[in-house]
Amino acid sequence: MDTRGLLDFIIISIPGISLRDRLFLCEKFDLEGEISILSREDIEKILRKPLNRYAFSMEGVLRQAEADYRRTLRQGIGFISWRDAEYPPLLREINDPPVLLFFRGRLPPEERAPAAIVGTRKPSGQGTRAAYAFARDLAGAGIPVVSGLALGIDAMAHRGAVDGGPGGIAVLGSGIDMVYPASNRALAGKILERGGALLSEYAPGTVPARWRFPARNRIIAGLCRGTLIVEAGEHSGALITAQFALDEGRDLWVARAGFDSPLGGGTRRLASDGAPVLENAAELLAEWQYAPSAARALPRREPCSTGEALAFSLMEDILRIQKTET
């Protein structure tokens, strides 16, 4: 067994400690054996804080870590450590990067930083069309598109990325093997077929939970040079992603479609606070000084049965599904 890999599984299996504490343990230990012989009391001394809220033993932590490690290998799920040179560079820069990233598929190369496209789970027609078009055109220009595989804007962003380029990245709030919502499992498969990736900080078998999705949003923003909020209400979870982007000094924009939408109260608030309003992907590419010719030079799949025509015909189905899964 790879003790270096198992070490990180042990660290993420210790309950009740913060992300910064986990990174501190990563920096302190180099081998699995060094931490496996410690007791809970030893961990408390190292972290200089009590862990009274959680009843656990290091023996139990080791059993869980080994089970997660074996399950990950058995399912053919990749994982990359914060220690590794291949760890996404922009994500490494954030205040609380995950110790481990689990993934299926192919992580994008570093030549062009990704852009996140997120928004409400209950979009308007104009928001739906804008999410698809922005993602399709950015992907066609070689910009990896990142979103959260949620219903609504996220799903349409992923559809656009699938039809415009290599598929992009979907960041999950569950284990890689527990794609949620179930209605987006086929879309997840399309992302992988087109050379994209599914990504999560949670070990395989981790079920979706409400609190995991805001935590997931920091990874969406952290992977990216900038985040586009297409359409968001006053209490949309997309505003959490926007705040993470601002906290990390990343670019933040809102889409004109969401700004004009009656459902876009949160979008308008971001704009009033200074977020630029974009009409289309060309404006983002211009801000990043990417030549328009770059988009024409890259292969782009024309819309087909999974493309623009289907995307727009599915809007009513999406809204119907949202009523049952939100």
N, C-alpha and C positions, 0 to 999 in steps of 0.2 A: 504494500500500500504506500502511495506517495505521501510521506509524512508532511511535506511542505503544503500540499493541497489540503490534507486533513486538518492541519493547524488552523486554517481560515474557517473551516467548517465548525471547529470547536469554538472559535471566537464568536461566530454569529449565533451559536446555539446557547450561549450564556444568557439567561433571561434578565430583564430589568436593568440593563446598562445602556448608556447612550451610544450613539454612533461615534462620538468623539472618544468615548472610552474604548470602543472596539478598535478604533484606529491606534489608540495608545498601546493597546495590547499587541497589535500587529507590529508596531515599532519595537516593542520590548522583547518579543519572542521570535526566534528563527526556526525552531523545530517543534514538532508536535509533542515530543517527549518532554520538553521543558515545561509545558503547561499542563500536560496530562497528569503529572504527579502532584499538582497543587490541589489544595482543598478550597472550599468556598471562602473560608476565613483568609486564606492566602490571597485570593483574588480581591477581597475587601481591603486588605492591607496595601496591595499594589495600587488599587484605585483610590485609596484613602477615603472610602465612603462605605457605609453599611448597605447591604442589599436585603434588608429585612422584609421588603414587600413581596418577595418571591421566595417560595420554598423550593430549593433545588439542591442537588449534590453534584459534584463534579463527575461522579460515576454516571449519573443520569445524563449529564451534558455530553460525556464521551459516547455513550450509547446512541444518543440522538444524532450526534455528529457523524458517527460511523454509518448509521442507517441512511442519513441524507446523502452522504458521500457515495455509498454503494448504489443508492437509487439513481443518483445523477449519472453515474457511469453506466448503469444498466439501461437507462433510457436514452443514452447517447446525447445527453444535454451537455453543451460546452459550459465552461466557467472560466472566468478570468479574475485574478486577484488584483487588489489595489497595489500590491507590490510589483506587478508585472509591467514590463515596458510597453506592452500592447494595450494596457488599460486606456480607455478613451481620454485624451489629454485634457479636453475642456471639463470633463466630469471630475477629473482629479483635482481641478482647481477650486471646486466649491467647498463651502465650509464643512459639509458633512457627507463626503462621498461614501458610497457603500463599500464595505470590505470585499464583498464578492459580487460579481455580476454573472448571472446564469443566462445562457442564450441558445437559441436555435437559429440556424442560418448563417449569414455572413455579415459581420460588422463592416460598415463602410470604411473605405480608405480615408486617410487624413488630408488628402489634397484639398478638399473643400469642406468647410465646417457645415454641419447640419443646421436646418432651420425647423423649429417646432411650429405646428399648426394645430390649434386647439379651440374649443368653444363649447357651447351648450349642448346638452343631450337632446334638446327639443328645439331644433332650429326652424327658422322660416325657410321658405323656398329659396329666397335670394341668398340667405346664409349658406344653405346647402350647396347651391351652384358655385358660390364664391370659394368655399372650402375645396371643392373638387378642382376648380380651375387654377387656384393658387398652387395646389400641390402638384397637379399635372405639369404645370409650366416650370415650377422650380425643379422637379425631378428631371424634366426634359433638359434643363440647363446644367444638370450634374450636381444639384444641391440635394443631399439626402434629406428626406422629410421625416420628422419624428412626431408621433402623436401617441395617444393613450388607448387606442382600440375601444373606446367607449362608443355608445350610440351617438347618432347625430353628427356633429361637426367632425369629431375624430374619425368616425367611420368613413365619411366622405373624403377627408384628407388622405386616408390610406388608399381609398379607391383611386383617387387622382394620382397618387404616387405610383401605384401599381401600373396604371395605364401610361404614365409619362416617363418612367425610368426604371431603376433597379429595385423598386419596392419600398425602400426606406426602413424605418425602425418603429415597431410597436412596443411600447413600454407597458408592462402589465402590473397590476396591483395584486397579483397572485403568483403561484408557481407557474413556470412555463408550460407545464402539463395540465393546467387548470384554466384554460382560456375562458375569459368572462367578458361580456355576456355570451351565452351559448350561440346566439344568433350571429355572432361575428367569427365563429370558428372557421367557416369557409373562407372568409376574408383573410384570416390569419394564414391559412394555407396558401392563398394567392400571394401574400407578401413573401413567403418563403420560396414559392415557385419562381418569383421574379428576381430572386437574389437578395431579398431583404432579410431582416432579422426580427425575432421576438426576443425581448430583453426583460429581465426582472432581477431585483435584489433578493427575492424570496426563493428558498430552496424548493425543489420539486415536491409536489404534494400540498403546498401551502394554499389553503382555500382563500377566495376573495373575502375581504372584510372591509367595512366602511372606512375605518381609520387608515387602511393601507393605501387608499387612493390619493389622499393629500400628500402622503409621503412619496408616492410614485411620481407626483407632479414635480418634485424637486429634481428628479432624474431627467424628466423630459426637458425642463429648462436647462439643467446643468450640462446635458450633452450638446447643447446648441449654442451657436453664436448669437442667435436671436429667436424671439418667439412672436408669432402672429396670433392675436386673438381675433378670430373671425366674427363671432357673434356670442355675446355673453350677457345674461341678465344680472341684476344687482347682486344676486347671491350665488352666481355660478362658480363651480369649482375651478373654472378656467382662470378666474381672478387670482386664485392661489398660485397657479403656474406663473401668471404675470408678475406677482410679487416676488417669487423666487428669481425670475429673470432679472428684475430690478435690483434685488439684493446682491446678486452676483455680478452686477455691472454689465449685463448683456443687453443687446438691442431689444426693444419692444415696440410693436406696431399694432394697430387695429385695422380691420378691413372696412372699406367704405360701406360694403353691403351690411355689415353688422352695425355700423354707426347710424345708418339710415333706418334700420329695422325697428319696428315697435317693440321687439323683444331684446333690443340691444342697450338696455340701461347701463349695464356694467361696461360695455364697450364705449359708450359715450363718456362715462366717468373717467375712464383711462385716457381718452382723448383730451378731456378738459384738464387733466393733470399733466399733459404734455406728450402723450404717445402720438407719434405721427400716424396719419390716416392714409392707407395705401389703397389705390384703385385696383392694382393688378400686380402680378409677380414681376413684371418688367421694372417697376419702381424699386422693388427690393433689390433686384439684380444690379440696378444702376447705383443704389446706395452702397452696395458692397463692391462696386467697380468691376463687375463681371460683364464682359462684352456680350451684347445680344447674339453675336455670331457663335458664341460658345454653345448656345442652345441648339442652333441649326447643325452644328458639327457632331452632336451626339445622337446616337440612334434613338428613335422614339417610336413606340408602337402606336399605331392609329387606334382610336376608340373602336371597340368591338363589342361582343356580347357582355363583357365585363366593364366596358368603358362608359363613355359619356351618355350614350343613349340609354343604357341600362341604369346608370346612376340616377338620371332624372326620372325614369319610370318607376324607380324604387322609392321615391320620396314618400309616397303614401304608405307603402309597406313599412318604412322606417318609423314613421309617426305612429302607426298602429302597434308595432313591436314595443316602442317606448312606453306605451301605456301599460303594458304587461310586465315590463322588466325594470321599471324605475320605481 
